[in-house]
Amino acid sequence: MYVYGAVNPLQGQFDWLIPPQMNTDFMSQFLAQVSAKHRRDFVVMLVDGATQHVAKDLIVPKNIRLHRLPPCVPALNPQAHVWDELSEKEFPSRVFDSRKRLREQLEAALRILASDGRFSGVSLRGHG
């Protein structure tokens, strides 16, 4: 299961997309989704060195700039804390009987994260 996600660490806004695969086309689609939702904002998005984040044919909307993080430092990326929180709170030691059920749980958890602003302020600064 794949998820593209972006979080605003100051306000806790969270955008996400569950694509059938990770590739440049779906990353472009996700960027277009974020751009449309935040069309009045200028978005600086931190990305790692994944192929779909740096591909030459990636379509980056005018109101988004991608800033590539150095390799091997996931703690600098606020999104990494979202995945940690999601794993810990929504999927601890769980086994699903189908991929469909896993996707349903993932979608429900992502909707909750997107609606409650859980990732504002200090919650993104790490555990401990």
LINWO-V285881 format. One record per helix or strand of 2 or more residues. SS is the DSSP state (h for helix, s for strand). FROM is the first residue (numbers start at 1). LEN is the number of residues. If there is no record, write none. Layout:
ss=SS from=FROM len=LEN
ss=SS from=FROM len=LEN
//
This chain:
ss=s from=4 len=4
ss=s from=14 len=4
ss=h from=24 len=14
ss=s from=43 len=5
ss=h from=51 len=4
ss=s from=64 len=5
ss=h from=74 len=3
ss=h from=78 len=13
ss=h from=99 len=18
ss=h from=121 len=4
//
